[in-house]
Amino acid sequence: MNDKVYRSELTPLDFLERAASIFPRKTAVIHGRRRYTYSELLERSHRLTNGLRSAGLGEHDRVAFLAPNIPAMLEAHYGVPAAGCVLVAINTRLSSQEIGYILEHSGSKKLFVDRELVPLLEPLDTTRLDVIEIADTGSLEDDPYERFLQSASPEPPPRVLADEEESISMNYTSGTTGRPKGVVYSHRGAYLNALGEVLATTLTADSVYLWTLPMFHCNGWCFTWAVTAVGGTHVCLRHIDADSVWDLFELEGITHYNGAPTVQIMLVNSDRARRLDREVTVTIAGAPPSPTLLATLRELNFKPVHVYGLTETYGPTTVTEWHEEWEGLSLDEQATWMATQGQGYVTSDLVRVVDEEGKDIARDGETMGEVVMRGNIVMKEYHDDPEATTEAFRHGWFHSGDLAVWHPDGYVELRDRAKDIIISGGENISTIEVEQAVARHPAVLECAVIAIPHEKWGERPKAFVTLKPGAAATQEEIIEHCRDDMAHFKCPDAVEFGDLPKTSTGKVQKYVLREREWAGRDRRVN
Amino acid sequence: MNDKVYRSELTPLDFLERAASIFPRKTAVIHGRRRYTYSELLERSHRLTNGLRSAGLGEHDRVAFLAPNIPAMLEAHYGVPAAGCVLVAINTRLSSQEIGYILEHSGSKKLFVDRELVPLLEPLDTTRLDVIEIADTGSLEDDPYERFLQSASPEPPPRVLADEEESISMNYTSGTTGRPKGVVYSHRGAYLNALGEVLATTLTADSVYLWTLPMFHCNGWCFTWAVTAVGGTHVCLRHIDADSVWDLFELEGITHYNGAPTVQIMLVNSDRARRLDREVTVTIAGAPPSPTLLATLRELNFKPVHVYGLTETYGPTTVTEWHEEWEGLSLDEQATWMATQGQGYVTSDLVRVVDEEGKDIARDGETMGEVVMRGNIVMKEYHDDPEATTEAFRHGWFHSGDLAVWHPDGYVELRDRAKDIIISGGENISTIEVEQAVARHPAVLECAVIAIPHEKWGERPKAFVTLKPGAAATQEEIIEHCRDDMAHFKCPDAVEFGDLPKTSTGKVQKYVLREREWAGRDRRVN
């Protein structure tokens, strides 16, 4: 700890301490019939911290959570880092194999797992891990997690954070190499991005935030901390379905929620969809929302905020701020502007669009380049992968892999992706990982996987396959084979057989395949 | 500059760069008929920076401004620190002598002075200083400041900030010693407090902020930077009078303004006062607002936000957040709670109330202690005064000199002042300074000055004087004598002649005088 009177290390953990001091009796967490005040949330966080410390965990130790959006998962975002540990929140949609890889690669020493997800661990050797089950009943009788909290001291634990640049969490992303990479966040970055989210989405003490967005996605885009910063209310949600969400809008007076366009499409197309009495702010990222979707949301009294970012930027880091000049445009033109990615948050640096040498491209709305970021809202590193970190940080900027044009007024607009990534329903899928799975089928000679546009999911993977001479396989066989060793959402929707287009040197020309599948569209991301 | 991809030095100067990039054509500044867009404000700031650099000024050089709330004063908050210089914004209500002392003590090398205030410089030797006059016409023809800008390059100057803890400004305060002290702010603290102000007062891109609060007060409580952070509009104001303010509410669609209760009282008692069509957020500090004032503000559709702080805490650093539990209370009880000082901003540490050994007092709403602060929203130091800095920072916390009770829910409530400070209309007056001025009158043997409650100004100084044997003087003569060498607002309103109450060791018992003057009141601050 520094000894300067005029310096505190920036950490989002302070948000909870403040909220519990200012709003001790206010409802911090709602989960069905369960309610926790801010004072209770702080005490539960203290117990989690003290429990971890008593179990011998301390500075820089990794603690994994595999759970949906339940109170325990929110508590993890305070209790784990307050012990000096690094939170590893694992995507619950992954396969057992992928979860095993992340537990191993992150070096997690302890795992908290939701009872519903325990079957995912069955194929894994978890003897090395200390596993604690979360029954999510909130009751001592039948919930091992509650007993873990109960056995620990409720007293404020000693502060252990010595430097705001220390790691707070590690979020695994499907990188371009096919193996998940552990994106490391710092306390400073998490603090500043949480405030950036507050400002971009106008969260206040009156906000009631519905957890439609998974907390395992970039720590819930840092909203796990942002909602607490303003003393708002977190409304948990174990499973997302349109009915529950529409019920909660009314029942709990929801003011904010977040999600990829997929989630929005599900909601506005539900039987229950109706114009809301109060405006609800919906923050959209993961893919540009269509003009139709934006118009529908407005009709139903949602206020759409479009943001953009990556796991490597703590989730969203740019926002498409409204321009007065757009008032005079047609709804379609307005929506087209709103679907651009805008510019950096108040707490982010401005993003740039660069050529291959890292130089600014022309701000003409036509030239294409790669979006690059720098500053407090960029990850520290890929855990235990200095090579990938160096590559991503070339020219001193983080390379997003997203290709965009740069408008004269500074706004960026994504057009294509340099990285082999498919974004489907807000989840990243590495085309290389899918290709490797397809190629493991004995009949496959070679293959190429690209994203194709999809109305509901934005993008879905499609495989182009050349079979071995004399071998045979059907589309169904290839897909079934993939489902055996990969999360189901990553498996191709379609398989097309035939020769692959190649350069004279034998390199597969994916752009030829993409051009065919995306014909008639302005951009190659959806 | 650091070379980490994941770290930018925090500085409020980035707010302007971002606003100019995102809202280039939006109105940033309104001053009568003059309008500057964000793109123009940035260019004018660049010119100011380049002009200063061309004039040989650079890192850590002090540049003083003596001006009302005009565009040049706002530009100073960006252009001066961007040159690596430290801004010294001087209180225009001070006497020539006091201004001379500040120019000398701060070591200012250059002074920009508003034409109206040039007479204040006449008694001073300014040969050492490079003085540039601001005619505030915005026209090259007759405005030396405009010519200074015009002669400089409009190009973005090189970034010179190497460390966010470097100094950005120096704000002189009437300390307890009678001599103004230069309170030094850092880029990091200014950035974080500006965001704290945004959150406490809910500033957004739609905000139109009226500059009733002097920018020379704690850099306008950091609103010089906060309004720009969200891309809001600054509405300048050369002189405050109720008519202009009521005109501007309507004409420019004001959404926010700040001020001491004195300013509010002037506004709500004006002939023009009427219920506003839209809610206007009014942020009040400098003295606790009375229940009557709070009720009147609400009737007129003002949303009062009560904040508290000192020059040493970048202006306001605590806010009285509304509690749901208060809904059931009477208006009077609500107002009583709203008049407490609340707790730290999101970006501040929580404040504590301590005894003389620096230990927490009981949180019982009765025991009195001193309010102390720590963290990013505490000044770096008193310029060139290590002794006063050490004293203020004893036990590792900044000592406010304000005495308060601590409520069980964490809120603090000021009751008295340990420091010999009178706060009159939001301006600090050192009782010691007034005593020294009174004592310089040849007929005075000794004297004591205390604050007495005043309906309009909150507090005013009153002098208790013992005359030399055989000497004579009237109240009017004493006051007139004070006006000769001190700013007029600091001079006593009343003088009472007689013996002073003393301890057995001969120390003046000011509390005896205070008890008499404040009889029948709950607290000794107003």
HADDOCK unambig.tbl for C-alpha pairs under 7 A between the chains (distance, minus, plus):
assign (segid A and resid 5 and name CA) (segid B and resid 374 and name CA) 5.38 0.50 0.50
assign (segid A and resid 5 and name CA) (segid B and resid 375 and name CA) 5.87 0.50 0.50
assign (segid A and resid 5 and name CA) (segid B and resid 393 and name CA) 6.95 0.50 0.50
assign (segid A and resid 5 and name CA) (segid B and resid 396 and name CA) 5.71 0.50 0.50
assign (segid A and resid 5 and name CA) (segid B and resid 397 and name CA) 5.83 0.50 0.50
assign (segid A and resid 6 and name CA) (segid B and resid 374 and name CA) 6.02 0.50 0.50
assign (segid A and resid 6 and name CA) (segid B and resid 375 and name CA) 4.55 0.50 0.50
assign (segid A and resid 6 and name CA) (segid B and resid 376 and name CA) 5.04 0.50 0.50
assign (segid A and resid 6 and name CA) (segid B and resid 377 and name CA) 6.62 0.50 0.50
assign (segid A and resid 6 and name CA) (segid B and resid 378 and name CA) 4.81 0.50 0.50
assign (segid A and resid 6 and name CA) (segid B and resid 379 and name CA) 6.13 0.50 0.50
assign (segid A and resid 6 and name CA) (segid B and resid 380 and name CA) 5.87 0.50 0.50
assign (segid A and resid 7 and name CA) (segid B and resid 375 and name CA) 4.38 0.50 0.50
assign (segid A and resid 7 and name CA) (segid B and resid 376 and name CA) 4.47 0.50 0.50
assign (segid A and resid 8 and name CA) (segid B and resid 375 and name CA) 4.52 0.50 0.50
assign (segid A and resid 8 and name CA) (segid B and resid 376 and name CA) 5.56 0.50 0.50
assign (segid A and resid 15 and name CA) (segid B and resid 346 and name CA) 6.86 0.50 0.50
assign (segid A and resid 18 and name CA) (segid B and resid 350 and name CA) 6.78 0.50 0.50
assign (segid A and resid 21 and name CA) (segid B and resid 409 and name CA) 6.49 0.50 0.50
assign (segid A and resid 21 and name CA) (segid B and resid 410 and name CA) 5.68 0.50 0.50
assign (segid A and resid 22 and name CA) (segid B and resid 343 and name CA) 6.72 0.50 0.50
assign (segid A and resid 22 and name CA) (segid B and resid 409 and name CA) 6.80 0.50 0.50
assign (segid A and resid 22 and name CA) (segid B and resid 410 and name CA) 6.44 0.50 0.50
assign (segid A and resid 24 and name CA) (segid B and resid 409 and name CA) 6.98 0.50 0.50
assign (segid A and resid 229 and name CA) (segid B and resid 346 and name CA) 6.46 0.50 0.50
assign (segid A and resid 343 and name CA) (segid B and resid 22 and name CA) 6.71 0.50 0.50
assign (segid A and resid 346 and name CA) (segid B and resid 15 and name CA) 6.85 0.50 0.50
assign (segid A and resid 346 and name CA) (segid B and resid 229 and name CA) 6.45 0.50 0.50
assign (segid A and resid 350 and name CA) (segid B and resid 18 and name CA) 6.75 0.50 0.50
assign (segid A and resid 374 and name CA) (segid B and resid 5 and name CA) 5.38 0.50 0.50
assign (segid A and resid 374 and name CA) (segid B and resid 6 and name CA) 6.02 0.50 0.50
assign (segid A and resid 375 and name CA) (segid B and resid 5 and name CA) 5.87 0.50 0.50
assign (segid A and resid 375 and name CA) (segid B and resid 6 and name CA) 4.54 0.50 0.50
assign (segid A and resid 375 and name CA) (segid B and resid 7 and name CA) 4.37 0.50 0.50
assign (segid A and resid 375 and name CA) (segid B and resid 8 and name CA) 4.54 0.50 0.50
assign (segid A and resid 376 and name CA) (segid B and resid 6 and name CA) 5.03 0.50 0.50
assign (segid A and resid 376 and name CA) (segid B and resid 7 and name CA) 4.48 0.50 0.50
assign (segid A and resid 376 and name CA) (segid B and resid 8 and name CA) 5.58 0.50 0.50
assign (segid A and resid 377 and name CA) (segid B and resid 6 and name CA) 6.61 0.50 0.50
assign (segid A and resid 378 and name CA) (segid B and resid 6 and name CA) 4.82 0.50 0.50
assign (segid A and resid 379 and name CA) (segid B and resid 6 and name CA) 6.12 0.50 0.50
assign (segid A and resid 380 and name CA) (segid B and resid 6 and name CA) 5.88 0.50 0.50
assign (segid A and resid 393 and name CA) (segid B and resid 5 and name CA) 6.96 0.50 0.50
assign (segid A and resid 396 and name CA) (segid B and resid 5 and name CA) 5.69 0.50 0.50
assign (segid A and resid 397 and name CA) (segid B and resid 5 and name CA) 5.83 0.50 0.50
assign (segid A and resid 409 and name CA) (segid B and resid 21 and name CA) 6.51 0.50 0.50
assign (segid A and resid 409 and name CA) (segid B and resid 22 and name CA) 6.81 0.50 0.50
assign (segid A and resid 409 and name CA) (segid B and resid 24 and name CA) 6.97 0.50 0.50
assign (segid A and resid 410 and name CA) (segid B and resid 21 and name CA) 5.67 0.50 0.50
assign (segid A and resid 410 and name CA) (segid B and resid 22 and name CA) 6.44 0.50 0.50
